Amino acid sequence: MLKLSEAILNKPVLSLRTGGPIGTATKVIFNPNNLKVEGWYVTDKFDNTQLILVANEVREIIEPGIVVNDHEVLSPAEDLVRLKPILELNFEIIGKSVATESGKKLGKVSDYAIESSGLMVKKIYASQPLVKNLTGGTLSIDRTQIIEITNRRIVVEDTTEKLPAGAVISSPAT
Protein backbone atom coordinates (compact mmCIF):
# COMPACT_ATOMS: atom_id res chain seq x y z
CA MET A 1 0.00 0.00 0.00
CA LEU A 2 1.34 3.43 -0.94
CA LYS A 3 1.47 6.18 1.67
CA LEU A 4 2.11 9.87 1.04
CA SER A 5 4.73 11.77 3.03
CA GLU A 6 2.11 13.14 5.43
CA ALA A 7 1.51 9.58 6.70
CA ILE A 8 5.13 9.20 7.86
CA LEU A 9 6.19 12.73 8.76
CA ASN A 10 5.41 14.71 11.93
CA LYS A 11 3.62 11.66 13.33
CA PRO A 12 3.83 10.29 16.86
CA VAL A 13 6.03 7.26 17.46
CA LEU A 14 3.88 4.84 19.43
CA SER A 15 5.18 2.19 21.83
CA LEU A 16 3.41 -1.16 22.02
CA ARG A 17 4.79 -1.73 25.52
CA THR A 18 3.55 1.51 27.08
CA GLY A 19 0.56 1.94 24.78
CA GLY A 20 1.33 5.60 24.13
CA PRO A 21 3.57 8.04 22.28
CA ILE A 22 7.30 8.09 23.00
CA GLY A 23 8.27 10.78 20.50
CA THR A 24 7.48 12.53 17.23
CA ALA A 25 9.00 11.63 13.86
CA THR A 26 10.22 14.99 12.55
CA LYS A 27 12.32 14.14 9.48
CA VAL A 28 12.74 11.12 7.21
CA ILE A 29 16.22 9.73 6.57
CA PHE A 30 16.53 8.66 2.91
CA ASN A 31 19.24 6.66 1.20
CA PRO A 32 19.72 8.59 -2.08
CA ASN A 33 21.28 5.55 -3.77
CA ASN A 34 18.06 3.52 -3.77
CA LEU A 35 15.40 5.92 -2.36
CA LYS A 36 14.82 3.71 0.67
CA VAL A 37 13.64 5.13 3.97
CA GLU A 38 16.44 4.22 6.38
CA GLY A 39 14.81 5.81 9.42
CA TRP A 40 13.50 8.96 11.06
CA TYR A 41 14.79 11.71 13.26
CA VAL A 42 12.59 11.59 16.35
CA THR A 43 12.13 14.19 19.07
CA ASP A 44 12.03 12.19 22.31
CA LYS A 45 8.90 12.88 24.36
CA PHE A 46 10.65 12.47 27.69
CA ASP A 47 13.75 14.67 27.39
CA ASN A 48 13.26 16.52 24.05
CA THR A 49 16.50 15.16 22.58
CA GLN A 50 16.82 14.23 18.92
CA LEU A 51 17.19 10.49 18.46
CA ILE A 52 16.98 8.18 15.46
CA LEU A 53 14.45 5.47 14.76
CA VAL A 54 15.93 2.92 12.33
CA ALA A 55 13.40 1.72 9.74
CA ASN A 56 13.78 -1.98 10.53
CA GLU A 57 12.56 -1.30 14.10
CA VAL A 58 9.15 -0.15 12.82
CA ARG A 59 6.38 -2.66 13.38
CA GLU A 60 3.71 -0.87 11.39
CA ILE A 61 2.71 2.54 10.06
CA ILE A 62 -0.91 3.29 10.91
CA GLU A 63 -3.10 6.39 10.80
CA PRO A 64 -2.33 7.51 14.40
CA GLY A 65 1.44 7.11 13.98
CA ILE A 66 4.50 4.88 13.63
CA VAL A 67 4.35 1.78 15.83
CA VAL A 68 7.48 0.36 17.51
CA ASN A 69 8.06 -2.14 20.33
CA ASP A 70 9.49 0.18 22.95
CA HIS A 71 11.40 3.40 23.68
CA GLU A 72 14.67 1.45 23.57
CA VAL A 73 14.56 1.30 19.74
CA LEU A 74 15.40 5.03 19.61
CA SER A 75 19.17 5.61 19.37
CA PRO A 76 21.55 8.58 19.36
CA ALA A 77 23.11 9.24 15.94
CA GLU A 78 26.64 8.50 17.18
CA ASP A 79 25.60 4.92 18.07
CA LEU A 80 24.55 4.12 14.50
CA VAL A 81 27.87 3.47 12.77
CA ARG A 82 26.44 1.81 9.64
CA LEU A 83 23.99 4.68 9.09
CA LYS A 84 26.63 7.41 9.55
CA PRO A 85 27.47 7.92 5.81
CA ILE A 86 23.79 8.36 4.98
CA LEU A 87 23.22 10.72 7.91
CA GLU A 88 26.14 12.87 6.76
CA LEU A 89 24.56 13.28 3.31
CA ASN A 90 21.46 14.87 4.90
CA PHE A 91 19.51 14.04 1.73
CA GLU A 92 16.00 15.46 1.34
CA ILE A 93 13.63 14.70 -1.53
CA ILE A 94 11.14 17.54 -1.06
CA GLY A 95 12.28 20.65 -2.93
CA LYS A 96 14.68 18.92 -5.34
CA SER A 97 14.34 20.13 -8.91
CA VAL A 98 13.24 17.55 -11.45
CA ALA A 99 14.50 17.57 -15.04
CA THR A 100 14.49 15.20 -17.98
CA GLU A 101 17.70 13.71 -19.33
CA SER A 102 17.49 16.16 -22.24
CA GLY A 103 17.52 19.06 -19.75
CA LYS A 104 13.86 20.10 -19.75
CA LYS A 105 12.85 21.35 -16.29
CA LEU A 106 9.70 19.68 -14.98
CA GLY A 107 9.40 21.40 -11.60
CA LYS A 108 10.28 20.63 -7.99
CA VAL A 109 9.40 17.63 -5.85
CA SER A 110 6.40 18.54 -3.71
CA ASP A 111 5.54 15.10 -2.32
CA TYR A 112 6.39 11.42 -2.53
CA ALA A 113 4.70 8.09 -1.93
CA ILE A 114 6.34 5.15 -0.21
CA GLU A 115 5.42 1.50 -0.18
CA SER A 116 4.51 0.74 3.43
CA SER A 117 5.92 -2.81 3.41
CA GLY A 118 9.41 -2.12 2.05
CA LEU A 119 9.63 1.61 2.85
CA MET A 120 10.83 2.40 -0.67
CA VAL A 121 9.88 5.59 -2.47
CA LYS A 122 7.67 4.42 -5.34
CA LYS A 123 6.53 7.76 -6.77
CA ILE A 124 7.57 11.37 -6.60
CA TYR A 125 5.25 14.25 -7.39
CA ALA A 126 6.68 17.34 -9.09
CA SER A 127 4.88 20.68 -8.96
CA GLN A 128 5.32 22.93 -11.93
CA PRO A 129 5.65 26.70 -11.60
CA LEU A 130 2.36 28.58 -12.05
CA VAL A 131 3.75 30.30 -15.15
CA LYS A 132 4.14 26.94 -16.90
CA ASN A 133 0.98 25.32 -15.63
CA LEU A 134 -2.05 27.51 -15.03
CA THR A 135 -3.99 24.62 -13.53
CA GLY A 136 -1.38 24.15 -10.80
CA GLY A 137 -1.26 20.37 -11.25
CA THR A 138 1.51 18.00 -10.33
CA LEU A 139 3.38 15.42 -12.37
CA SER A 140 3.50 11.86 -11.07
CA ILE A 141 6.85 10.18 -11.69
CA ASP A 142 7.40 6.49 -11.02
CA ARG A 143 10.69 5.34 -9.51
CA THR A 144 11.42 3.33 -12.67
CA GLN A 145 11.62 6.60 -14.64
CA ILE A 146 14.37 8.02 -12.40
CA ILE A 147 17.80 7.90 -14.01
CA GLU A 148 20.00 9.89 -11.61
CA ILE A 149 19.75 11.57 -8.23
CA THR A 150 22.21 14.28 -7.26
CA ASN A 151 22.38 16.77 -4.39
CA ARG A 152 20.66 19.40 -6.54
CA ARG A 153 18.24 17.54 -8.81
CA ILE A 154 16.52 14.36 -9.91
CA VAL A 155 16.92 13.37 -13.55
CA VAL A 156 14.13 11.35 -15.17
CA GLU A 157 13.61 9.75 -18.56
CA ASP A 158 12.33 11.91 -21.39
CA THR A 159 8.62 11.44 -21.91
CA THR A 160 8.82 10.98 -25.67
CA GLU A 161 9.61 7.63 -27.22
CA LYS A 162 13.10 7.18 -28.56
CA LEU A 163 13.47 5.75 -32.04
CA PRO A 164 16.13 3.16 -32.71
CA ALA A 165 19.15 4.33 -34.69
CA GLY A 166 18.48 4.25 -38.42
CA ALA A 167 14.67 4.26 -38.05
CA VAL A 168 12.77 5.97 -40.84
CA ILE A 169 9.80 8.18 -39.99
CA SER A 170 7.11 7.89 -42.65
CA SER A 171 4.20 10.21 -43.18
CA PRO A 172 0.68 8.80 -42.75
CA ALA A 173 -1.11 7.64 -45.89
CA THR A 174 -3.83 9.95 -47.20
Residue frames relative to the residue before (quaternion, step in Angstrom):
aa qw qx qy qz dx dy dz
M 1.0000 0.0000 0.0000 0.0000 0.00 0.00 0.00
L 0.3539 -0.7422 0.5334 0.1985 3.57 -0.91 0.94
K 0.0886 -0.7785 0.6206 0.0314 3.54 -1.07 0.84
L 0.4229 -0.6918 0.5281 0.2523 3.55 -0.99 0.89
S 0.7121 -0.4775 0.3070 0.4131 3.57 -1.27 0.38
E 0.6173 0.5708 -0.3553 0.4085 3.60 1.03 -0.67
A 0.6270 0.5457 -0.3341 0.4444 3.61 1.21 -0.42
I 0.7769 0.3152 -0.1718 0.5173 3.61 1.19 -0.39
L 0.6934 0.4497 -0.2656 0.4965 3.59 1.25 -0.03
N 0.8302 0.0882 -0.1320 0.5344 3.56 -1.00 0.94
K 0.4451 0.6576 -0.4615 0.3956 3.54 1.04 0.91
P 0.5383 -0.6050 0.4614 0.3623 3.58 -1.12 0.52
V 0.3146 -0.6782 0.6252 0.2240 3.53 -1.24 0.60
L 0.1664 -0.8327 0.5273 0.0288 3.55 -0.54 1.25
S 0.2987 -0.7603 0.5572 0.1491 3.55 -0.92 0.98
L 0.4167 -0.6939 0.5293 0.2544 3.58 -0.91 0.91
R 0.6468 0.5457 -0.3237 0.4232 3.58 1.03 -0.77
T 0.7744 0.3250 -0.1853 0.5103 3.59 0.82 -0.95
G 0.3924 -0.7483 0.4570 0.2780 3.57 1.20 -0.38
G 0.7358 0.3580 -0.2328 0.5256 3.57 1.21 0.39
P 0.6864 -0.4771 0.3413 0.4298 3.57 -1.29 -0.02
I 0.1756 -0.7758 0.5986 0.0948 3.54 -1.15 0.75
G 0.7974 -0.0664 0.0433 0.5983 3.57 1.29 -0.09
T 0.3705 -0.6956 0.5623 0.2504 3.53 -1.38 -0.11
A 0.3783 -0.7129 0.5478 0.2204 3.56 -0.86 1.02
T 0.1345 -0.8522 0.5047 0.0312 3.58 -0.38 1.24
K 0.8062 0.0304 0.0094 0.5907 3.59 1.09 -0.61
V 0.3830 -0.7164 0.5406 0.2185 3.55 -1.05 0.85
I 0.2676 -0.7325 0.6054 0.1595 3.56 -1.09 0.79
F 0.1022 -0.8127 0.5736 0.0071 3.57 -0.52 1.26
N 0.3122 -0.6648 0.6364 0.2358 3.50 -1.29 0.54
P 0.3225 -0.7892 0.4837 0.1982 3.64 -0.38 1.16
N 0.5737 0.6126 -0.3808 0.3880 3.61 1.19 -0.34
N 0.8241 0.1128 -0.0447 0.5533 3.59 1.05 -0.69
L 0.4165 -0.7364 0.4318 0.3128 3.61 1.35 0.14
K 0.3730 0.6985 -0.5105 0.3353 3.55 0.97 0.91
V 0.4188 -0.6532 0.5637 0.2831 3.54 -1.12 0.71
E 0.2003 -0.8033 0.5545 0.0841 3.57 -0.57 1.19
G 0.7774 -0.2346 0.1601 0.5613 3.57 1.20 -0.43
W 0.3961 -0.6849 0.5571 0.2522 3.52 -1.35 -0.34
Y 0.3833 -0.6142 0.6208 0.3007 3.49 -1.30 0.45
V 0.0831 -0.8110 0.5791 -0.0057 3.56 -0.81 1.02
T 0.2935 -0.7083 0.6110 0.1970 3.56 -0.99 0.85
D 0.3945 -0.7443 0.4992 0.2028 3.55 -0.57 1.25
K 0.4646 -0.7041 0.4702 0.2592 3.58 -0.84 0.99
F 0.7116 0.5043 -0.2621 0.4130 3.57 1.00 -0.78
D 0.8341 0.0920 -0.0477 0.5418 3.62 0.91 -0.77
N 0.4830 -0.7231 0.3935 0.2983 3.61 1.28 0.37
T 0.4283 0.6759 -0.4908 0.3446 3.62 1.11 0.49
Q 0.4385 -0.6686 0.5282 0.2859 3.54 -1.27 0.41
L 0.0191 -0.7904 0.6101 -0.0510 3.53 -0.65 1.21
I 0.3882 -0.7059 0.5392 0.2454 3.55 -1.31 0.08
L 0.2022 -0.7278 0.6465 0.1068 3.49 -1.10 0.91
V 0.2840 -0.7608 0.5634 0.1520 3.58 -0.58 1.18
A 0.5998 -0.6349 0.3628 0.3249 3.57 -0.90 0.99
N 0.6891 0.4907 -0.3143 0.4308 3.62 0.90 -0.75
E 0.5895 0.5484 -0.3735 0.4608 3.62 1.28 0.05
V 0.5470 0.6202 -0.3934 0.4016 3.60 1.28 -0.17
R 0.3370 -0.7461 0.5453 0.1801 3.54 -0.84 1.04
E 0.7749 -0.1701 0.1699 0.5846 3.54 0.93 -0.98
I 0.2573 -0.7125 0.6240 0.1917 3.54 -1.27 0.49
I 0.0116 0.8051 -0.5892 0.0678 3.55 -0.55 1.22
E 0.7483 -0.4144 0.2716 0.4411 3.57 -1.28 0.20
P 0.7202 0.4430 -0.2899 0.4484 3.66 0.77 -0.86
G 0.7913 -0.2625 0.1749 0.5238 3.63 1.10 -0.45
I 0.6274 -0.5060 0.4396 0.3965 3.52 -1.38 -0.38
V 0.2409 -0.8122 0.5225 0.0960 3.57 -0.56 1.20
V 0.0020 0.7717 -0.6350 0.0360 3.56 -0.96 1.02
N 0.6535 -0.5195 0.3689 0.4086 3.59 -1.25 0.18
D 0.8057 -0.1493 0.1815 0.5438 3.55 0.70 -1.11
H 0.7018 -0.4591 0.3525 0.4153 3.57 -1.32 0.17
E 0.6082 0.6067 -0.3403 0.3824 3.58 1.12 -0.63
V 0.5725 0.5870 -0.3919 0.4172 3.63 1.21 -0.18
L 0.5874 0.5476 -0.3718 0.4656 3.61 1.25 -0.24
S 0.0574 -0.8235 0.5639 -0.0251 3.58 -0.81 1.04
P 0.5041 -0.6001 0.5081 0.3574 3.58 -1.20 0.48
A 0.6352 -0.5677 0.3721 0.3685 3.59 -1.11 0.69
E 0.6660 0.5282 -0.3150 0.4221 3.60 0.94 -0.83
D 0.6293 0.5371 -0.3374 0.4490 3.62 1.20 -0.32
L 0.6841 0.4867 -0.2717 0.4704 3.58 1.22 -0.41
V 0.1559 -0.8484 0.5030 0.0544 3.55 0.36 1.31
R 0.6831 0.4915 -0.2978 0.4507 3.62 0.87 -0.87
L 0.6979 0.4652 -0.2650 0.4756 3.59 1.11 -0.63
K 0.4378 0.7474 -0.4271 0.2593 3.60 1.26 -0.31
P 0.6732 0.4889 -0.3363 0.4413 3.70 0.77 -0.83
I 0.6622 0.4900 -0.3067 0.4768 3.59 1.03 -0.73
L 0.6283 0.5299 -0.3316 0.4631 3.59 1.02 -0.75
E 0.6534 0.5271 -0.3112 0.4454 3.59 1.00 -0.80
L 0.6112 0.5575 -0.3499 0.4396 3.60 1.13 -0.57
N 0.1237 -0.8327 0.5256 0.1229 3.59 1.14 -0.70
F 0.1741 0.8330 -0.5005 0.1591 3.56 1.02 0.91
E 0.0328 -0.7773 0.6282 -0.0122 3.56 -1.00 0.91
I 0.3814 -0.7355 0.5154 0.2190 3.57 -0.89 0.93
I 0.6545 0.5249 -0.3222 0.4384 3.58 0.83 -0.99
G 0.7934 0.2996 -0.2360 0.4745 3.56 -0.89 0.99
K 0.5179 0.6231 -0.4310 0.3972 3.61 1.22 -0.22
S 0.4229 -0.6769 0.5289 0.2885 3.57 -1.01 0.74
V 0.2348 -0.7570 0.5994 0.1115 3.53 -1.17 0.73
A 0.0484 0.7896 -0.6072 0.0740 3.56 -0.86 1.03
T 0.4936 -0.6274 0.5046 0.3288 3.54 -1.25 0.43
E 0.6552 -0.5175 0.3634 0.4132 3.57 -1.23 0.26
S 0.6440 0.4936 -0.3280 0.4837 3.61 1.20 -0.36
G 0.6271 -0.5905 0.3176 0.3964 3.60 1.27 0.01
K 0.4803 0.6636 -0.4492 0.3566 3.60 1.22 -0.01
K 0.3478 -0.7443 0.5343 0.1987 3.58 -0.79 1.04
L 0.2235 -0.8031 0.5446 0.0916 3.55 -0.81 1.06
G 0.6901 -0.4172 0.2950 0.5125 3.60 1.17 -0.44
K 0.5162 -0.6017 0.4951 0.3555 3.54 -1.26 -0.55
V 0.5554 -0.6070 0.4503 0.3469 3.55 -1.13 0.67
S 0.1283 -0.8101 0.5707 0.0388 3.55 -0.73 1.11
D 0.7935 -0.0114 0.0216 0.6080 3.58 1.21 -0.43
Y 0.1333 -0.7632 0.6234 0.1056 3.54 -1.33 0.12
A 0.2447 -0.7372 0.6085 0.1624 3.53 -1.30 0.38
I 0.1576 -0.7823 0.5970 0.0827 3.54 -0.96 0.92
E 0.4573 -0.6186 0.5560 0.3146 3.51 -1.30 0.43
S 0.4355 -0.7500 0.4314 0.2484 3.58 -0.56 1.13
S 0.6599 0.5166 -0.3334 0.4318 3.63 1.04 -0.56
G 0.8077 0.2629 -0.1371 0.5097 3.61 0.83 -0.88
L 0.3310 -0.7768 0.4669 0.2629 3.58 1.35 -0.14
M 0.4134 0.6648 -0.5016 0.3682 3.56 0.96 0.95
V 0.4620 -0.6369 0.5306 0.3154 3.55 -1.10 0.71
K 0.1798 -0.8117 0.5516 0.0676 3.57 -0.66 1.15
K 0.7965 0.0601 -0.0132 0.6015 3.58 1.10 -0.69
I 0.1382 -0.7290 0.6576 0.1309 3.50 -1.26 0.54
Y 0.2481 -0.7578 0.5902 0.1258 3.54 -1.15 0.69
A 0.1477 -0.8036 0.5754 0.0376 3.55 -0.68 1.17
S 0.2491 -0.7503 0.5970 0.1365 3.54 -0.89 1.00
Q 0.3128 -0.7421 0.5664 0.1749 3.52 -0.96 0.91
P 0.5794 -0.5664 0.4393 0.3880 3.58 -1.14 0.51
L 0.6184 -0.5775 0.3893 0.3640 3.59 -1.09 0.68
V 0.5969 0.5777 -0.3606 0.4241 3.58 1.08 -0.68
K 0.7123 0.4446 -0.2536 0.4803 3.58 1.00 -0.85
N 0.8112 0.1585 -0.0341 0.5618 3.54 0.97 -0.83
L 0.2598 -0.8112 0.5068 0.1327 3.56 -0.17 1.27
T 0.6410 0.5226 -0.3361 0.4505 3.59 1.15 -0.41
G 0.3879 -0.7584 0.4523 0.2642 3.59 1.24 -0.27
G 0.3537 0.7656 -0.4723 0.2564 3.59 1.16 0.48
T 0.3628 -0.7058 0.5586 0.2412 3.52 -1.33 0.11
L 0.3954 -0.6859 0.5590 0.2466 3.53 -1.25 0.53
S 0.2610 -0.7449 0.5943 0.1546 3.56 -0.97 0.87
I 0.0476 -0.8059 0.5897 -0.0229 3.56 -0.70 1.12
D 0.3332 -0.7498 0.5433 0.1776 3.56 -0.72 1.11
R 0.6138 -0.5815 0.3873 0.3675 3.58 -1.11 0.63
T 0.6090 0.5677 -0.3533 0.4265 3.61 1.14 -0.53
Q 0.6441 0.5194 -0.3159 0.4643 3.60 1.24 -0.38
I 0.5674 0.6054 -0.3840 0.4051 3.61 1.24 -0.28
I 0.2274 -0.7897 0.5622 0.0927 3.54 -0.83 1.07
E 0.8117 -0.0304 0.0931 0.5758 3.58 0.86 -0.99
I 0.1173 -0.7586 0.6369 0.0714 3.53 -1.17 0.71
T 0.0356 -0.7872 0.6157 -0.0058 3.55 -0.78 1.07
N 0.7069 -0.4325 0.3295 0.4524 3.57 -1.28 -0.07
R 0.7626 0.3919 -0.1977 0.4751 3.59 1.09 -0.66
R 0.8402 0.0221 0.0257 0.5411 3.60 1.02 -0.64
I 0.3418 -0.6774 0.6090 0.2309 3.48 -1.45 0.20
V 0.1966 -0.7842 0.5827 0.0828 3.56 -0.75 1.09
V 0.0910 -0.8006 0.5922 0.0106 3.55 -0.86 1.06
E 0.6541 -0.5016 0.3857 0.4146 3.54 -1.30 0.29
D 0.5374 -0.5752 0.4992 0.3622 3.53 -1.24 0.51
T 0.4905 -0.7018 0.4419 0.2676 3.55 -1.04 0.76
T 0.6272 0.5166 -0.3521 0.4644 3.58 1.18 -0.27
E 0.5338 -0.6211 0.4653 0.3359 3.54 -1.17 0.57
K 0.3362 -0.7201 0.5700 0.2087 3.53 -1.07 0.77
L 0.3259 -0.7314 0.5657 0.1971 3.55 -1.00 0.84
P 0.5242 -0.6199 0.4662 0.3514 3.56 -1.04 0.66
A 0.6223 -0.5445 0.4034 0.3917 3.57 -1.18 0.55
G 0.8052 0.2619 -0.2114 0.4883 3.56 -0.94 0.91
A 0.4585 0.6799 -0.4613 0.3387 3.62 1.23 0.06
V 0.2957 -0.7456 0.5779 0.1508 3.53 -1.08 0.82
I 0.2578 -0.7504 0.5898 0.1503 3.56 -0.88 0.98
S 0.1197 -0.8058 0.5774 0.0552 3.59 -0.63 1.07
S 0.4693 -0.6540 0.5074 0.3074 3.53 -1.15 0.57
P 0.5688 -0.6065 0.4208 0.3627 3.59 -1.11 0.63
A 0.5326 -0.6264 0.4722 0.3179 3.55 -1.14 0.68
T 0.2011 -0.7890 0.5699 0.1110 3.58 -1.03 0.78
